[in-house]
Amino acid sequence: MSAHAREAPPEAAVGRGQLLLALLAPAVAWTVHLLAGYVIVALWCSMRWRGLGVAIAVLTAICAAATIAAGALAFRLWRRGQRSLLADEEPGVPESWDARMGERGARGVFLAVIAIAMAMIFAWLILLQALPPIFAPGCPAGEWP
């Protein structure tokens, strides 16, 4: 085989590992926030801890930061993919946004947009989920163990 017969495959504009991280991290952060929040409230009620609101606020800040970081990664992947698609653009009349889904790199750009939307939705859910334990009593009134 000659050296020209085997060409290296084109480098993907959007890496699979980074895209997978951007897609899954917000959901994992929300799940961790949900489960750890239940554990913190249960321990607070059973052991009469002080500072339930602070513990939930710290947990919320960590999980929201992870979600926002995943959203920022998805945004960077989207921009990198967009630049790659523009450099690889075919001549002719502009097409609709989904006309190029079969082209190399277009699916990665689409999944990056989905990851951005998921990061926004899960960050909002994490913040909403933190409000009841911070502003409402952790245990029903008068029912301390």
Summary of the structure (lengths in Angstrom):
residues: 145
radius of gyration: 22.5
end to end distance: 78.1
largest distance: 82.6
contacts: 387
relative contact order: 0.20
helix: 68%
strand: 0%
